[in-house]
Amino acid sequence: MNNELNSIGLNKKPTDTTVVVAMSGGVDSSTVAGMMKKEGYKVIGITLKLYDDGKEVAASKQCCSGQDIMDAKRVAQKLNIDHKILYYQNKFKQGVIDNFIESYSKGETPIPCVQCNQTVKFKDLLEVSKDLKADAMITGHYVKSITSDNQTSMYRAIDENRDQSYFLFNTTKDQLNYLRFPLGGLLKNETREIAKNLNLNVADKPDSQDICFVPNGDYASVIRKFRPESLQRGNIKNLEGKVIGVHDGIINFTIGQRKGIKVSDSEALYVLKIDSEKNEIIVGPREKLGKKSISLTNLNLLEDKSVFNNEIYVKVRSTGKLLEAKINLHQSNSADVNLKVSEDGISPGQACVFYKRDDLGYKVLGGGWIKS
């Protein structure tokens, strides 16, 4: 019996350890597969086919396109590892795209990447990994995972510009104990350097920028395609309730939006509220955007509730900064968040993720969905 832990925190030699690597065809997951292979692990690469867009081209900035699948296959051949492609278009449509359309139609701002991790990636793919008798599933996400006594905690990545912990807040404790994230301690340029040293064809491949099923970031076009009836004209009102304009559908608006409102006023107007029941957009000056109180639903807690007795940090959007806050947890798997300083553009449908600082960095405590 080997008494030393291997690099992913398991008490086995790498040569006796099987890992499944989720390979998207990008530089991050490809590099992780190469790192695992180089360290002597038995590596199985799995790539998911998630959607059919009919125009999968090499220059696509979307993830999971046809070109990405080819790139993943080439990397697997280069590394001489097993590689499987799973066809999950139906699962992805039901678990992610339908949810996205429903949420946007209600005037929310959804995060499909969280839903994707929560459903097809960390549920279905994780089950496949266990069926393959893998000891762990590895991904190229930029988060730190620290394993101690067979329990894994998640921390914000060292590279704050790349940190993806916000998108992984809904990961369960059991899933975390099986998942590993080797890139959390690396900067992006270091990842690319490793890819070059491994002579991988994707070393200089640009990062995917768009949501995979949303071409060129045009959310409204996706809603138009699947739910054209949601493009109904309605009123734009000011804070006094006066009608000052007409919109072509609430799906064209997000909280905090300034451009594209098409209403002239003596001062710049921002979207303050989207009322889907009345099909109305409420606009007003920027100073009315700031909020200090947030109501959350469908919490996922990764730490004991006693941790929340102290002030912690929260993030209310993926690109947002950490904000000091006090959390009041309720029995109904909901919570109220009170921010120390008001924050602009907080939108229903987004996530509010909890962090606590310790000696190892910013630990992810879980989070919830912003209700109001």
C-alpha positions in Angstrom: 0.0 0.0 0.0 1.4 3.4 -1.0 1.3 5.7 2.1 1.9 8.9 0.1 -0.9 10.9 -1.5 -0.6 11.4 -5.3 -1.0 14.8 -6.9 -4.8 14.7 -6.8 -4.9 13.8 -3.1 -5.6 10.0 -3.4 -3.6 7.3 -1.6 -2.6 5.5 -4.8 0.2 5.5 -7.3 -0.6 7.5 -10.4 -0.1 4.3 -12.5 -2.8 2.6 -10.4 -5.2 5.6 -10.7 -7.8 6.1 -13.5 -9.0 9.6 -14.2 -11.7 10.9 -16.6 -10.8 14.3 -18.1 -13.6 16.4 -19.4 -12.1 17.6 -22.7 -13.9 20.5 -24.4 -11.2 20.9 -27.1 -9.8 24.1 -25.6 -6.3 24.7 -24.2 -7.3 24.4 -20.5 -8.9 20.9 -20.6 -6.3 19.7 -23.1 -3.5 20.8 -20.9 -5.0 19.1 -17.9 -5.2 15.8 -19.9 -1.6 16.2 -20.9 -0.5 16.9 -17.3 -2.3 13.8 -16.0 -0.8 11.6 -18.7 2.7 13.0 -18.1 2.4 12.2 -14.3 1.6 8.6 -15.2 -2.2 8.5 -14.6 -4.5 6.3 -16.6 -6.4 8.9 -18.6 -9.7 8.7 -20.3 -10.8 11.8 -22.2 -14.5 12.5 -22.7 -15.9 15.2 -25.0 -19.6 16.2 -24.9 -21.5 17.0 -28.1 -24.1 19.4 -26.6 -25.9 21.1 -29.4 -26.4 21.3 -33.2 -25.9 24.8 -34.6 -25.7 23.8 -38.2 -22.7 26.2 -38.9 -19.8 24.8 -36.8 -16.8 26.5 -38.2 -13.1 26.6 -37.2 -13.2 30.3 -36.3 -16.1 29.8 -33.8 -15.6 31.6 -30.5 -18.2 29.3 -28.9 -17.3 26.3 -26.8 -18.4 22.7 -27.7 -18.6 23.4 -31.4 -17.7 20.7 -34.1 -14.2 22.1 -34.4 -13.7 21.7 -30.6 -14.6 18.1 -30.8 -12.1 17.6 -33.6 -9.4 19.4 -31.5 -10.1 17.2 -28.5 -9.8 14.1 -30.6 -6.5 15.3 -32.0 -5.2 16.1 -28.5 -6.2 12.6 -27.3 -4.4 11.0 -30.3 -1.3 13.1 -29.6 -1.3 12.0 -25.9 -2.2 8.4 -26.8 -5.1 8.3 -24.4 -8.6 6.8 -24.7 -11.2 9.2 -26.0 -14.9 9.0 -26.0 -17.6 11.4 -27.4 -21.0 11.5 -25.7 -24.0 12.8 -27.5 -25.9 14.9 -25.0 -27.9 17.2 -27.2 -31.3 16.2 -25.8 -30.1 16.4 -22.2 -28.5 19.8 -22.9 -31.7 21.1 -24.6 -33.8 20.0 -21.6 -31.5 20.9 -18.8 -29.9 24.1 -20.1 -31.4 25.7 -23.2 -35.1 25.3 -22.0 -34.2 26.7 -18.6 -32.4 29.7 -20.3 -35.4 30.5 -22.5 -37.9 30.2 -19.6 -35.7 32.4 -17.3 -35.2 35.1 -20.0 -38.9 35.2 -20.8 -39.6 36.0 -17.2 -37.3 39.0 -17.3 -34.4 37.3 -15.5 -30.8 37.2 -16.5 -29.9 33.4 -16.4 -26.4 31.8 -16.3 -26.5 28.7 -18.5 -22.9 27.8 -17.7 -24.0 27.1 -14.1 -26.9 25.0 -15.3 -24.6 23.1 -17.7 -22.2 22.3 -14.8 -25.1 21.4 -12.6 -26.7 19.0 -15.1 -24.8 17.4 -18.0 -21.3 17.9 -16.8 -21.3 17.3 -13.0 -24.3 15.0 -13.0 -24.5 12.9 -16.2 -20.8 13.0 -17.1 -19.8 12.3 -13.5 -22.0 9.2 -13.4 -20.4 8.0 -16.6 -17.0 8.5 -15.0 -18.0 6.3 -12.0 -19.3 3.7 -14.4 -15.9 3.6 -16.0 -14.5 2.9 -12.5 -12.5 6.2 -12.6 -11.0 7.3 -9.3 -11.7 11.0 -10.0 -13.0 13.3 -12.7 -10.7 16.2 -13.8 -11.7 19.4 -15.5 -9.9 22.5 -16.8 -11.8 25.0 -14.6 -9.8 27.7 -12.9 -10.7 27.0 -9.3 -8.5 25.5 -6.5 -9.6 22.3 -4.9 -7.9 21.3 -1.7 -8.4 17.7 -0.4 -7.8 16.8 3.2 -9.1 13.6 5.0 -11.0 12.7 1.8 -13.0 15.9 1.9 -12.5 18.5 -0.9 -13.0 22.2 -0.5 -13.2 24.7 -3.3 -11.3 28.0 -3.4 -11.0 30.9 -5.8 -8.3 30.4 -8.4 -4.9 32.2 -8.0 -5.6 33.9 -11.4 -8.4 36.1 -10.4 -9.1 37.1 -14.0 -9.7 33.5 -14.9 -11.4 32.4 -11.6 -14.5 30.3 -12.4 -15.7 29.5 -8.8 -18.8 31.6 -9.4 -20.0 29.2 -12.0 -19.4 26.2 -9.7 -21.2 27.3 -6.6 -24.0 24.7 -7.1 -21.5 21.8 -7.0 -22.5 19.4 -4.2 -20.1 18.2 -1.5 -20.2 14.6 -2.9 -19.4 15.9 -6.4 -16.5 18.1 -5.0 -15.0 15.0 -3.3 -14.8 13.3 -6.7 -13.8 16.3 -8.8 -10.3 17.8 -9.2 -9.2 21.1 -10.7 -5.5 21.1 -11.4 -5.3 24.6 -13.0 -6.5 26.5 -9.9 -2.9 27.3 -8.9 -1.7 28.4 -12.3 -1.9 31.6 -14.3 -3.4 31.3 -17.8 0.0 32.1 -19.5 1.5 29.2 -17.5 -1.2 26.9 -18.8 -0.4 27.8 -22.4 3.3 27.3 -21.7 2.6 23.8 -20.4 0.5 23.1 -23.6 3.4 24.3 -25.8 5.9 22.1 -23.9 3.5 19.2 -24.4 3.4 20.1 -28.1 -0.4 20.3 -28.2 -2.1 21.7 -31.3 -4.4 23.9 -29.2 -1.6 25.7 -27.3 -2.4 29.1 -29.0 -6.1 28.5 -29.5 -8.2 31.5 -28.5 -10.5 31.1 -25.5 -14.2 30.6 -26.1 -16.1 33.8 -25.4 -19.7 33.2 -26.2 -22.3 30.9 -24.6 -22.2 27.8 -26.9 -25.7 28.0 -28.2 -25.9 31.8 -28.3 -24.2 33.0 -31.6 -22.3 36.3 -31.2 -23.8 36.9 -27.8 -27.3 37.6 -29.3 -29.5 36.2 -26.6 -32.7 37.6 -28.1 -32.2 35.6 -31.3 -32.3 32.4 -29.3 -35.6 33.3 -27.7 -37.0 34.4 -31.0 -36.1 31.0 -32.5 -37.6 28.9 -29.7 -40.3 31.2 -28.3 -41.4 33.9 -30.8 -44.5 34.7 -28.8 -42.4 36.3 -26.0 -41.6 39.3 -28.3 -44.6 41.3 -27.3 -44.6 45.1 -27.2 -45.2 46.7 -23.9 -44.8 50.0 -22.0 -41.6 51.6 -20.7 -42.4 53.5 -17.5 -40.5 55.9 -15.2 -40.5 55.6 -11.4 -43.6 57.7 -11.1 -45.5 55.1 -13.3 -45.8 57.4 -16.3 -45.6 55.7 -19.7 -42.6 57.3 -21.5 -42.0 54.8 -24.3 -42.7 51.4 -25.8 -40.5 48.3 -26.0 -40.5 45.4 -28.5 -40.2 42.6 -25.8 -38.7 42.3 -22.3 -36.2 39.8 -23.5 -34.2 42.7 -25.1 -33.5 44.2 -21.7 -31.4 43.4 -18.6 -31.2 45.2 -15.2 -28.7 48.0 -15.4 -28.9 48.4 -19.1 -28.4 51.9 -20.5 -28.1 51.6 -24.3 -30.9 50.6 -26.5 -33.8 51.8 -24.3 -34.6 54.4 -27.0 -36.3 56.9 -24.7 -35.0 60.4 -24.5 -34.7 62.2 -21.2 -32.8 65.1 -19.6 -30.6 62.5 -17.9 -29.3 59.0 -18.8 -31.9 56.3 -18.0 -31.2 52.8 -16.8 -33.3 49.7 -16.6 -34.3 49.4 -12.9 -36.9 46.6 -13.0 -38.4 44.1 -15.5 -42.0 43.2 -14.7 -42.8 40.1 -16.8 -46.4 39.8 -15.5 -47.3 43.3 -16.7 -44.8 43.1 -19.7 -43.3 46.5 -18.5 -39.8 48.0 -18.2 -39.2 50.4 -15.4 -36.4 52.9 -16.0 -34.8 55.7 -13.9 -31.5 57.4 -13.0 -28.3 55.5 -12.2 -28.4 56.3 -8.5 -31.6 54.2 -8.2 -29.7 51.1 -9.4 -27.8 50.5 -6.2 -29.2 47.8 -3.9 -28.1 46.6 -0.4 -30.7 43.9 0.2 -31.0 40.7 -1.8 -33.4 37.8 -1.5 -32.1 34.3 -2.5 -33.7 31.0 -3.2 -32.5 27.4 -3.9 -29.4 27.6 -1.8 -26.5 25.2 -2.0 -24.3 25.2 1.1 -20.9 23.6 1.1 -20.0 24.5 4.7 -21.7 24.3 8.2 -24.3 27.0 8.8 -22.4 28.3 11.8 -19.8 29.8 9.3 -22.5 32.3 8.3 -22.7 33.9 11.7 -19.7 36.0 10.7 -19.4 38.6 8.0 -18.5 36.9 4.7 -18.0 38.0 1.1 -20.4 37.6 -1.8 -20.2 37.9 -5.6 -23.4 38.9 -7.4 -22.2 38.5 -11.0 -19.4 36.5 -12.6 -17.3 39.6 -13.4 -18.2 41.4 -10.2 -15.9 42.1 -7.2 -16.2 40.5 -3.7 -18.6 42.4 -1.5 -18.7 42.3 2.3 -22.1 41.0 3.5 -24.1 39.5 6.3 -26.2 36.4 5.5 -29.5 35.5 7.2 -30.3 31.8 6.4 -33.9 30.6 6.6 -35.4 27.2 7.0 -36.9 27.2 3.5 -33.6 26.9 1.8 -33.6 30.6 1.2 -31.6 33.6 2.6 -31.5 37.3 2.8 -28.2 39.1 2.0 -27.4 42.5 3.4 -24.5 44.2 1.6 -22.2 46.6 3.5 -22.1 48.9 0.5 -24.8 49.1 -2.2 -24.1 47.5 -5.6 -25.5 48.4 -9.0 -27.3 46.1 -11.5 -28.2 43.2 -9.3 -30.5 41.0 -11.4 -32.9 38.1 -10.6 -31.8 34.9 -12.3 -28.1 35.6 -11.5 -26.3 33.8 -8.7 -25.0 35.2 -5.4 -22.0 33.2 -4.3 -20.6 33.1 -0.8 -16.8 33.2 0.1 -14.8 33.2 3.4 -11.2 34.2 3.6 -8.7 31.9 5.4 -5.0 31.0 5.2 -5.5 29.2 1.9 -7.4 32.0 0.1 -11.1 32.6 -0.6 -13.1 29.5 0.2 -16.4 28.9 -1.6 -19.2 28.4 0.9 -21.9 27.9 -1.6 -24.5 30.3 -2.8 -28.1 30.8 -4.1 -30.1 32.2 -6.9 -31.1 35.9 -6.8 -34.9 36.1 -6.5 -35.3 39.8 -5.9 
